[in-house]
Amino acid sequence: MLLVEKFFKNFIPTKNICDTKKNTEVLVALSAQSRKEVDEMIDKATAAGGSEYRNAEDHGWMYGRSFEDMMATSGDFLQWMRVKCRKK
């Protein structure tokens, strides 16, 4: 749920709302079905005004890219993991 600051403050009356340009409030990890889907999600996020804030990381078994929304309120990490099962 996205809330305007004044309304959000009702949920945290004894705490301050942080400046998300200086602090990280939350990091959300989203899974994707393929590397292509990760790239498509990042493309959509940047086309909507977000920005990619880290270089893509490809570890062979996992591929990830990261973006921030327009207000830098959250850093999101999209990943695709190639999982292999071993037989015993």
MODELLER restraints for C-alpha pairs under 7 A, 6 or more apart:
rsr = mdl.restraints
at = mdl.atoms
rsr.add(forms.Gaussian(group=physical.xy_distance, feature=features.Distance(at['CA:20:A'], at['CA:72:A']), mean=6.05, stdev=0.5))
rsr.add(forms.Gaussian(group=physical.xy_distance, feature=features.Distance(at['CA:20:A'], at['CA:73:A']), mean=5.15, stdev=0.5))
rsr.add(forms.Gaussian(group=physical.xy_distance, feature=features.Distance(at['CA:21:A'], at['CA:72:A']), mean=5.81, stdev=0.5))
rsr.add(forms.Gaussian(group=physical.xy_distance, feature=features.Distance(at['CA:24:A'], at['CA:74:A']), mean=6.83, stdev=0.5))
rsr.add(forms.Gaussian(group=physical.xy_distance, feature=features.Distance(at['CA:25:A'], at['CA:74:A']), mean=6.75, stdev=0.5))
rsr.add(forms.Gaussian(group=physical.xy_distance, feature=features.Distance(at['CA:26:A'], at['CA:74:A']), mean=5.89, stdev=0.5))
rsr.add(forms.Gaussian(group=physical.xy_distance, feature=features.Distance(at['CA:27:A'], at['CA:74:A']), mean=6.12, stdev=0.5))
rsr.add(forms.Gaussian(group=physical.xy_distance, feature=features.Distance(at['CA:27:A'], at['CA:75:A']), mean=5.35, stdev=0.5))
rsr.add(forms.Gaussian(group=physical.xy_distance, feature=features.Distance(at['CA:27:A'], at['CA:76:A']), mean=5.85, stdev=0.5))
rsr.add(forms.Gaussian(group=physical.xy_distance, feature=features.Distance(at['CA:28:A'], at['CA:75:A']), mean=6.81, stdev=0.5))
rsr.add(forms.Gaussian(group=physical.xy_distance, feature=features.Distance(at['CA:28:A'], at['CA:76:A']), mean=5.03, stdev=0.5))
rsr.add(forms.Gaussian(group=physical.xy_distance, feature=features.Distance(at['CA:28:A'], at['CA:77:A']), mean=6.40, stdev=0.5))
rsr.add(forms.Gaussian(group=physical.xy_distance, feature=features.Distance(at['CA:29:A'], at['CA:76:A']), mean=6.00, stdev=0.5))
rsr.add(forms.Gaussian(group=physical.xy_distance, feature=features.Distance(at['CA:29:A'], at['CA:77:A']), mean=4.92, stdev=0.5))
rsr.add(forms.Gaussian(group=physical.xy_distance, feature=features.Distance(at['CA:29:A'], at['CA:78:A']), mean=5.99, stdev=0.5))
rsr.add(forms.Gaussian(group=physical.xy_distance, feature=features.Distance(at['CA:30:A'], at['CA:77:A']), mean=6.28, stdev=0.5))
rsr.add(forms.Gaussian(group=physical.xy_distance, feature=features.Distance(at['CA:30:A'], at['CA:78:A']), mean=4.96, stdev=0.5))
rsr.add(forms.Gaussian(group=physical.xy_distance, feature=features.Distance(at['CA:30:A'], at['CA:79:A']), mean=6.49, stdev=0.5))
rsr.add(forms.Gaussian(group=physical.xy_distance, feature=features.Distance(at['CA:31:A'], at['CA:78:A']), mean=5.88, stdev=0.5))
rsr.add(forms.Gaussian(group=physical.xy_distance, feature=features.Distance(at['CA:31:A'], at['CA:79:A']), mean=5.21, stdev=0.5))
rsr.add(forms.Gaussian(group=physical.xy_distance, feature=features.Distance(at['CA:31:A'], at['CA:80:A']), mean=6.04, stdev=0.5))
rsr.add(forms.Gaussian(group=physical.xy_distance, feature=features.Distance(at['CA:32:A'], at['CA:38:A']), mean=6.00, stdev=0.5))
rsr.add(forms.Gaussian(group=physical.xy_distance, feature=features.Distance(at['CA:32:A'], at['CA:78:A']), mean=6.82, stdev=0.5))
rsr.add(forms.Gaussian(group=physical.xy_distance, feature=features.Distance(at['CA:32:A'], at['CA:79:A']), mean=5.94, stdev=0.5))
rsr.add(forms.Gaussian(group=physical.xy_distance, feature=features.Distance(at['CA:32:A'], at['CA:80:A']), mean=5.18, stdev=0.5))
rsr.add(forms.Gaussian(group=physical.xy_distance, feature=features.Distance(at['CA:33:A'], at['CA:80:A']), mean=6.25, stdev=0.5))
rsr.add(forms.Gaussian(group=physical.xy_distance, feature=features.Distance(at['CA:34:A'], at['CA:80:A']), mean=5.63, stdev=0.5))
rsr.add(forms.Gaussian(group=physical.xy_distance, feature=features.Distance(at['CA:35:A'], at['CA:63:A']), mean=6.61, stdev=0.5))
rsr.add(forms.Gaussian(group=physical.xy_distance, feature=features.Distance(at['CA:35:A'], at['CA:80:A']), mean=5.80, stdev=0.5))
rsr.add(forms.Gaussian(group=physical.xy_distance, feature=features.Distance(at['CA:38:A'], at['CA:78:A']), mean=5.99, stdev=0.5))
rsr.add(forms.Gaussian(group=physical.xy_distance, feature=features.Distance(at['CA:38:A'], at['CA:79:A']), mean=6.48, stdev=0.5))
rsr.add(forms.Gaussian(group=physical.xy_distance, feature=features.Distance(at['CA:38:A'], at['CA:80:A']), mean=6.90, stdev=0.5))
rsr.add(forms.Gaussian(group=physical.xy_distance, feature=features.Distance(at['CA:42:A'], at['CA:67:A']), mean=6.94, stdev=0.5))
rsr.add(forms.Gaussian(group=physical.xy_distance, feature=features.Distance(at['CA:46:A'], at['CA:52:A']), mean=6.92, stdev=0.5))
rsr.add(forms.Gaussian(group=physical.xy_distance, feature=features.Distance(at['CA:49:A'], at['CA:69:A']), mean=6.99, stdev=0.5))
rsr.add(forms.Gaussian(group=physical.xy_distance, feature=features.Distance(at['CA:49:A'], at['CA:70:A']), mean=5.50, stdev=0.5))
rsr.add(forms.Gaussian(group=physical.xy_distance, feature=features.Distance(at['CA:50:A'], at['CA:67:A']), mean=6.56, stdev=0.5))
rsr.add(forms.Gaussian(group=physical.xy_distance, feature=features.Distance(at['CA:50:A'], at['CA:68:A']), mean=5.49, stdev=0.5))
rsr.add(forms.Gaussian(group=physical.xy_distance, feature=features.Distance(at['CA:50:A'], at['CA:69:A']), mean=4.35, stdev=0.5))
rsr.add(forms.Gaussian(group=physical.xy_distance, feature=features.Distance(at['CA:50:A'], at['CA:70:A']), mean=4.78, stdev=0.5))
rsr.add(forms.Gaussian(group=physical.xy_distance, feature=features.Distance(at['CA:51:A'], at['CA:67:A']), mean=5.36, stdev=0.5))
rsr.add(forms.Gaussian(group=physical.xy_distance, feature=features.Distance(at['CA:51:A'], at['CA:68:A']), mean=5.44, stdev=0.5))
rsr.add(forms.Gaussian(group=physical.xy_distance, feature=features.Distance(at['CA:51:A'], at['CA:69:A']), mean=6.69, stdev=0.5))
rsr.add(forms.Gaussian(group=physical.xy_distance, feature=features.Distance(at['CA:52:A'], at['CA:66:A']), mean=5.70, stdev=0.5))
rsr.add(forms.Gaussian(group=physical.xy_distance, feature=features.Distance(at['CA:52:A'], at['CA:67:A']), mean=4.12, stdev=0.5))
rsr.add(forms.Gaussian(group=physical.xy_distance, feature=features.Distance(at['CA:52:A'], at['CA:68:A']), mean=6.40, stdev=0.5))
rsr.add(forms.Gaussian(group=physical.xy_distance, feature=features.Distance(at['CA:53:A'], at['CA:66:A']), mean=6.04, stdev=0.5))
rsr.add(forms.Gaussian(group=physical.xy_distance, feature=features.Distance(at['CA:53:A'], at['CA:67:A']), mean=5.42, stdev=0.5))
rsr.add(forms.Gaussian(group=physical.xy_distance, feature=features.Distance(at['CA:53:A'], at['CA:68:A']), mean=6.69, stdev=0.5))
rsr.add(forms.Gaussian(group=physical.xy_distance, feature=features.Distance(at['CA:54:A'], at['CA:65:A']), mean=6.83, stdev=0.5))
rsr.add(forms.Gaussian(group=physical.xy_distance, feature=features.Distance(at['CA:54:A'], at['CA:66:A']), mean=5.80, stdev=0.5))
rsr.add(forms.Gaussian(group=physical.xy_distance, feature=features.Distance(at['CA:55:A'], at['CA:65:A']), mean=6.69, stdev=0.5))
rsr.add(forms.Gaussian(group=physical.xy_distance, feature=features.Distance(at['CA:56:A'], at['CA:64:A']), mean=5.75, stdev=0.5))
rsr.add(forms.Gaussian(group=physical.xy_distance, feature=features.Distance(at['CA:56:A'], at['CA:65:A']), mean=4.64, stdev=0.5))
rsr.add(forms.Gaussian(group=physical.xy_distance, feature=features.Distance(at['CA:57:A'], at['CA:63:A']), mean=5.60, stdev=0.5))
rsr.add(forms.Gaussian(group=physical.xy_distance, feature=features.Distance(at['CA:57:A'], at['CA:64:A']), mean=5.24, stdev=0.5))
rsr.add(forms.Gaussian(group=physical.xy_distance, feature=features.Distance(at['CA:57:A'], at['CA:65:A']), mean=6.49, stdev=0.5))
rsr.add(forms.Gaussian(group=physical.xy_distance, feature=features.Distance(at['CA:58:A'], at['CA:64:A']), mean=6.60, stdev=0.5))
rsr.add(forms.Gaussian(group=physical.xy_distance, feature=features.Distance(at['CA:61:A'], at['CA:81:A']), mean=5.67, stdev=0.5))
rsr.add(forms.Gaussian(group=physical.xy_distance, feature=features.Distance(at['CA:61:A'], at['CA:82:A']), mean=4.78, stdev=0.5))
rsr.add(forms.Gaussian(group=physical.xy_distance, feature=features.Distance(at['CA:61:A'], at['CA:83:A']), mean=6.91, stdev=0.5))
rsr.add(forms.Gaussian(group=physical.xy_distance, feature=features.Distance(at['CA:62:A'], at['CA:79:A']), mean=6.74, stdev=0.5))
rsr.add(forms.Gaussian(group=physical.xy_distance, feature=features.Distance(at['CA:62:A'], at['CA:80:A']), mean=5.56, stdev=0.5))
rsr.add(forms.Gaussian(group=physical.xy_distance, feature=features.Distance(at['CA:62:A'], at['CA:81:A']), mean=4.29, stdev=0.5))
rsr.add(forms.Gaussian(group=physical.xy_distance, feature=features.Distance(at['CA:62:A'], at['CA:82:A']), mean=6.03, stdev=0.5))
rsr.add(forms.Gaussian(group=physical.xy_distance, feature=features.Distance(at['CA:63:A'], at['CA:79:A']), mean=5.51, stdev=0.5))
rsr.add(forms.Gaussian(group=physical.xy_distance, feature=features.Distance(at['CA:63:A'], at['CA:80:A']), mean=5.27, stdev=0.5))
rsr.add(forms.Gaussian(group=physical.xy_distance, feature=features.Distance(at['CA:63:A'], at['CA:81:A']), mean=6.55, stdev=0.5))
rsr.add(forms.Gaussian(group=physical.xy_distance, feature=features.Distance(at['CA:64:A'], at['CA:77:A']), mean=6.69, stdev=0.5))
rsr.add(forms.Gaussian(group=physical.xy_distance, feature=features.Distance(at['CA:64:A'], at['CA:78:A']), mean=5.44, stdev=0.5))
rsr.add(forms.Gaussian(group=physical.xy_distance, feature=features.Distance(at['CA:64:A'], at['CA:79:A']), mean=4.31, stdev=0.5))
rsr.add(forms.Gaussian(group=physical.xy_distance, feature=features.Distance(at['CA:64:A'], at['CA:80:A']), mean=6.50, stdev=0.5))
rsr.add(forms.Gaussian(group=physical.xy_distance, feature=features.Distance(at['CA:65:A'], at['CA:77:A']), mean=5.90, stdev=0.5))
rsr.add(forms.Gaussian(group=physical.xy_distance, feature=features.Distance(at['CA:65:A'], at['CA:78:A']), mean=5.59, stdev=0.5))
rsr.add(forms.Gaussian(group=physical.xy_distance, feature=features.Distance(at['CA:65:A'], at['CA:79:A']), mean=6.84, stdev=0.5))
rsr.add(forms.Gaussian(group=physical.xy_distance, feature=features.Distance(at['CA:66:A'], at['CA:75:A']), mean=6.88, stdev=0.5))
rsr.add(forms.Gaussian(group=physical.xy_distance, feature=features.Distance(at['CA:66:A'], at['CA:76:A']), mean=5.54, stdev=0.5))
rsr.add(forms.Gaussian(group=physical.xy_distance, feature=features.Distance(at['CA:66:A'], at['CA:77:A']), mean=4.46, stdev=0.5))
rsr.add(forms.Gaussian(group=physical.xy_distance, feature=features.Distance(at['CA:66:A'], at['CA:78:A']), mean=6.24, stdev=0.5))
rsr.add(forms.Gaussian(group=physical.xy_distance, feature=features.Distance(at['CA:67:A'], at['CA:75:A']), mean=5.80, stdev=0.5))
rsr.add(forms.Gaussian(group=physical.xy_distance, feature=features.Distance(at['CA:67:A'], at['CA:76:A']), mean=5.44, stdev=0.5))
rsr.add(forms.Gaussian(group=physical.xy_distance, feature=features.Distance(at['CA:67:A'], at['CA:77:A']), mean=6.74, stdev=0.5))
rsr.add(forms.Gaussian(group=physical.xy_distance, feature=features.Distance(at['CA:68:A'], at['CA:74:A']), mean=5.76, stdev=0.5))
rsr.add(forms.Gaussian(group=physical.xy_distance, feature=features.Distance(at['CA:68:A'], at['CA:75:A']), mean=4.68, stdev=0.5))
rsr.add(forms.Gaussian(group=physical.xy_distance, feature=features.Distance(at['CA:68:A'], at['CA:76:A']), mean=6.24, stdev=0.5))
